[in-house]
Amino acid sequence: MKRRDFIALLGGAATVWSLAARAQPAKKIPRVGVLWHAGCAVEEDVYLSVVTKAFSDLGYVDGKTIQLEHRFTRRAARPVSCIRPRARRKQSGCDHRRHYAGGKRGQAGYQHNSDRICSRSRSRQGGAGRKLGTSGGNDTGFSLLAIDLSGKRLELFRELVPNLSRMAVMLDPRDGATSRIRSGYDKAAQALGISLQTFEVTTPDEIEQAFAAISRDGFNGVTVTGPLLFNERVRIGASALKYKVPAMTVVAEMVPDGLLLSYGQDIPDFFRRSAACIDKILKGAKPADLPVEQPTHFKL
């Protein structure tokens, strides 16, 4: 089996990339870098455990036949700085948006510091992958279609909140996908005759303040998105319940903390498929020959 020096799996709340690098002597085991948005393994366990099991199910033994190297960034600006040391060692770096924490800033740093990138596309309109189908470069991955599903998500939410006429969108403006998230919900809201207003949150302490304002100003519901809000899902849920504001999101794993609804890709399935993609690369497949895939499972 042709070994690779470094493969990067970008994860955390709904994101994954894979990355291949230089050939490695046969005596060395392949290394897989996993970059998350949260601050530690405990905070990411809902997905980290899925990644670990996915590689195990494929026959890999961490530390023996594969080396999983987890990195936790916590903040949106950090992925670029995480990439550079690896690139200087002529290994591959990894960025994470997702698009979540890293956004386009992380993606740009990834591309600037390494010519060995495997990345996934965020939606049909943009993202790191060039297009659905073969990527045409040294990258591949999966499309979440999160923004493309904004209309469907809003329709489902309106079924549960029949008086929905004013909707708040809570997001972190540092997320590289912010403008497209706004645009996606704007179009969906206009089609349904719903008034939309954005509330920007950049620190955990601003979350409850935003919910208080949303409740005070008479909004019928809120949609939350982005790595910061996923990492702070317990606080998000508590605030939604405290101020009695129905809340929806893309990620099913946020709902048990107090949100009303989610609709989007089955994220654990996304990570399992990503591990399978990396397995193909480790066995000799070229990332450019692997198609950027669309979701096959959705969760309501």
N, C-alpha and C positions, 0 to 999 in steps of 0.2 A: 504494500500500500504506500502510495506517495504521501509523505508527511508534509505538513505545513508548519511554518514557524509560529504563526499566530493567527487565530481566528477570533473575531470580535462579535459578540452577541449583545446588542443594545436592548436593554429591557426596562421594565418599570412601568406599570400602569398601562400598558398598552403599546409597547414599542419594542421592535427587535431589528437588529441588523446583523449580518454575518460578514466576516472579513477573512480573506486569505492572504498569505504572504510567502516569503521565500522558502525554498526547500530546506528541510532539516535533516541532519544525520539520522539514520534509522534508529540509533540507540536512544534518541530523545523522543519523549512522548509529545503529542500535539497539545498546544496551549490554546485555551478559549477564554477570551476576555469578556466579561459580562458587566456592562455599565448600567447602573440603576440611578433613579433620581433621588431616592430616599437616603437617609443618613446611616443606616445600618441594616444588617441582615434581618433583624427582628421586624423592622418596619416593612421590609419587602418580602416577608416569608410567604405571603399569599401567592406570590408568583415565583419566588426563588425556589421554593420546594417543588414547583411544577417543572422548572428547568432542570433541577437536579435529578428528578425522577425520570424525565424524558431521556436524558443521556444514559441513565442506568438501564432503562427499558431497551435502549439500543445496544446494550452490551458493554458500555463503557464503565470503568471503575475509576472514580475521581482519585487522583494521586498515583494511580498505577498505569492505566492505559490512556488517561486524558488528564489534563490539568485545568480545572476551572478557576479562573482568577476574577473574583468579584470586586468591583469598585463602586463606591457609593458617593454620589456627588452632592446630593441635597439641594444645591442651588443652581439656578439656570446658567449662571456665568461660568461655572466651574469646568464643564466638559472640555473646553479648549485647553485649559491648563493641565488637565489630566492626560490629554493626548500627547502633548509635546515631549515629555520625557521618553515615551515609548518610541516616538518617531525618531528621536535623536539616537536611540539605540538601534535604528534601522529595523524596528519592528513596526507592527501596525498599531494604530491607535483606534479608539472608538469614540463615537459621539452619541449623544442621546438627545433626541428631539426634546427628542423623538423624536425627537420632535418634542418632546415634553421638556425636560429640563434643558436640553441643549438648544433646541430649536434650530433655526437657520444659523445662528451663531456657532453652535457646536458643530453643525454639519460643515460649515465653512472652514473651521479649524481642522477638522478631520481631513478635509481634502487638501488643505494647505500643507499639512505636516506629514502626509503619507500618500504614496501613490498606490497603496494596496488597500483599497476600500471595498467593503461590501456593505451595502446599505439598503434599507427598505423604503418603499414609497409610501407616502402618507395618504394620498388620494389620487384620483385620476387626473386632477388638475395640477398637481405639484408634488413636492417631496423629493427625497433623495434619489429614488429610482427614476430612471429616465421615462419609462412608460410601462404599461402592462405588457406582458410578453417578455421576450428576451431583453435584458437590460442594455446590452451593447457595450458594456465595460466590465471592469473588475468588481462589479457589485450586483447584488440580487436581493430578493427578500419578498415582502408581503405588503399589500395595501390594506389599511384599516377601513377605508371608506367612511371614516367617522364623520367628516364634513358632508359627504354626499348623502348621508342618512339624516341630516338635520330635519328635513321636511317630515319624514316618516316618524321621527322621534316626537316632533311637535304635535303631529296628528294624534298619536297615541296618548300623549300627555293631556290633550284637550278632551279626550274621552273620559279621563279620570277627573278632570277639573272643568266641568261643563261651562262655568262662567268665565273661562279664561279669555280676557280681553287685553290685559297688560302683562307682559312677560319681561323678567329681568335676566340678563346674561352676566354671570359672574366669571371673570377670567383674570389671568395674570398677564399684563401687557408685555412682559418680557418674553413670553412664549412666541417663538418665531411664526407660529400658525395663527396668531391673533387676528390679523386682518381677514384671513380666509374664513375663520370661525365666525366672525361678525357678519361677513358677507353671506355665508351659508344660512345663518339664522335670519338675517334680514330678508332674504328672498323667501324663505319658508313662511315667515310671519306675515309678510305682505300678501302672500297667496291665501292665507287663512284669515286675513283681516285682524291680525293681532298687533298691538303696539309693542315695540321692543325698546329697551334701554340697557346700556352696558354699565356694569359696576366693576371697576378695576380693583384688584386686590394683589398687593405685592408682599405682604407679611402676614403671618398667622394671626397676629393681633387685630388685623383689619377685617377678618372674616365676620366676627359677631357684629362689628359696626355696620358692615354692609347689609347683613340680614336685618338689623334693626331699621335701617333706612328703607329697605325694600318693603318691610312690613308696614312701617309708618306711612309710606307714600302710596299704599294701596295696590301694590302689585299682586296679581293672582298666583304667581308662581315664579320659579327661578330655575335656570339651567346652569350647572357648574361644570367647568372644564379646565384641564391643564394639570401639570405635575404638582404644583404647589397645593392645589385643592385636593388632588388625590392623596398626597402625603398627609394632609390634614383632614382626612375624611371623617375621623371621629368628631373633630371640632365642627366640621360642616354639618354633620348629622344632628349634633346636639343643638346647634344654632337654628337649624331648620325646624326642629321640634319646639324649641323654646319660643320662637316667634311665629309658629304655626304657618310657615310658608312651604307649600308643596314644592319639592325640588326634584329635578331629573338630571341625569348624566349619561355619559356614554358607557361607563364601566360598571358592570353588574356587581363587582366586589365592593362598591361604595354603598349599595342599597341597604345592607343590614345595619349600617350605622345610623340610619334615620332618613334616608332619601325615599321618595315615593316611587320612582320609576327609573329604569335604565333601558336603553336599547342600543345595541351595537354588536360588534364582533365578539365572539367567544374568546376572550383574551387568553385563558389557559390553553385553549386549543391552538391559538396563535403561537405561543411559546413552544408547544410540543412540535408543531410543524417547523418552527425555526430550528429546533435541535435536529430534526430529520434533514433539513436543508444543509446544515453544517456537516452532518455525517456524510452527505454526498460529496461535499467539497473535500473533506478529509480523505475520501476514498478516490480522489482524482478528478472529480467533475470540475469544470471551469465555471466560476460564478456567472460569466457572461452568457453561458449556454443554458443557465437555469432561468426559467421565466419568473418575472415578478407576478406573484399570484394574488388573486382576489380572495376575500373571505369565503369560506364554505359553511360556517356556522354563525348564527346570530342569536343573541340572548335577549329576551324580554323579561 
